[in-house]
């Protein structure tokens, strides 16, 4: 599964159709693009456990591949949304 998510993220970085920070200067990539939507869905499955908790070891897999994973929004219970940083911008998930 790590290979699938990483391959999607690498495809986003090399896709000429996806412009850097495509979504109104927010830094978030537009989920309307099919490749970004696939990466979002794969990240949801890969980075969030069935219990709803973060999967730290899977976050480290992405970071080892060069994709920083970080918190976008949290509350007293933990992360609500996370982000994956690519060279083109951030993919939000959660």
Buried (B, 14 or more C-beta within 10 A) or exposed (E): EBEEBBEBBBBBEEEEEBEEBBBEEEBBBBBEBEBBBBBBBBBEBBBBEEEEEBBEEBBEBBBEBEBEBEEBEEEEEEBEEBBBBBEBBBBBBB
